[in-house]
Each structure stands twice: as structure tokens, then as C-alpha cells.
Amino acid sequence: MSKAPHEIDSAVLESALKGKTLLVYWYLLQQPTHTVGIRQVQRALGFSSPSIAVHHLGKLEDLRLVRKKTTGEYVLEEEVKVGILRFFTRMGRFLVPRYLFYSVLFSTMLTTYLTLCTLRQIAPNFYAVMFGLIASLTFWIETIRLWRAKPF
């Protein structure tokens, strides 16, 4: 009896979702219909032959993350958050680093504070500005670091 993806040990999923298999899974996550064909995967990821795409889609099928339709296309069955995927969240069809929201929040708060101080001709509090700068900078660095580490 095969296990559902949520019943498979996360360590097993994490060890299986590496390299090109992770690239294929990431690509599938970004598709609006969560459905892909073998040739589509091959072309999009620059694989030298369709058999490489079939191999990695087969690995995802063995993990019960995708299902092969009768048309020959593969459809996403379940989203898992293991490895680098834990640090990304979905915005429509895009996967973005979770830290992006904190980066935007702290940057917006700092900008708003400095704008209000300027408009009211009040000297900004040194500690408030330093806190805002450090928080914004830290979250932007983490956001960029994760964006560069993304599989695709």
C-alpha cells in the first residue's frame, strides 16, 4: 500500500527533492494549472533529452507529489514544504521568499516615519531610525540570499 505525501517522512522527501528533481517540482509549482508535459519540462529546464524529464517526473510520481494523467501530462497532487521550499510562499503563481513581506513592512514603516518627521519638521528619533534601518537591511539581505538560493 502506498503512502500519501503527508504520510511520507519529511527526511525522505527532503533527500529525494534535490537537484534536477527539485527543479522539476519547482517548475511545476509555478505553472498556473499545475500541469506539465514532458517536452515542456525538457525545454523549460534545458534538459538534453525528454528521458531526463521523464526520470525526474517519475521520481515525483513515486513520492506521490504528482500524478500522470491519461493524456500523458503530469499534474501536481500536493505541495510540500521541505528543504528550501519552507522559506517560500505562494503569491499567485509566483513563489517568493517569506522574508519579502517583512522586508517591505519594515522598509515602509521606516519610510513613513521619516516622511512624517520631515513633514512635521520634527527631528527623528535616532533609536527608531537605527532599529528601522537594521531591521530593513537584515530582512532585505535574507530575502536576496533566499532568492539567489532558489532552485529555478
Residue pairs with C-beta under 8 A, 6 or more apart in sequence:
2 64
3 64
4 64
4 78
5 13
5 63
5 64
5 65
5 77
5 78
5 80
6 78
8 63
8 64
10 80
10 82
13 63
13 80
13 82
14 82
14 83
16 59
16 63
17 25
17 63
17 80
17 82
17 83
17 85
18 83
20 45
20 47
20 52
20 56
21 56
21 59
21 60
22 83
22 84
22 151
23 45
23 56
23 151
23 152
24 41
24 45
24 53
24 56
24 57
24 60
25 60
25 65
25 66
26 85
26 95
26 150
26 151
26 152
27 36
27 41
27 44
27 45
27 152
28 34
28 36
28 41
28 60
28 66
28 74
28 76
29 76
29 79
29 90
29 95
30 93
30 94
30 95
30 152
31 76
31 93
32 93
33 75
34 75
34 76
35 69
35 73
35 74
35 75
35 76
36 57
36 73
36 74
37 72
37 73
37 74
38 50
38 53
38 54
38 57
38 72
38 74
39 50
39 53
41 47
41 53
41 56
41 57
42 49
42 50
42 52
42 53
45 53
45 152
47 53
57 66
57 68
57 74
60 66
60 74
61 67
61 68
61 74
64 77
64 78
65 76
65 77
65 78
65 80
66 74
66 75
66 76
66 77
67 74
67 75
67 77
68 74
69 75
79 90
84 146
84 149
84 150
84 151
87 97
87 98
87 99
87 146
88 95
88 96
88 97
88 98
88 146
88 150
89 95
89 96
89 97
89 98
95 150
97 142
97 143
97 146
97 147
97 150
99 139
99 142
99 143
99 146
100 143
102 135
102 139
103 136
103 139
103 140
103 142
103 143
106 132
106 135
106 136
106 139
107 136
107 140
109 132
110 129
110 132
110 133
110 135
110 136
113 124
113 128
113 129
113 132
114 124
114 129
116 122
117 123
117 124
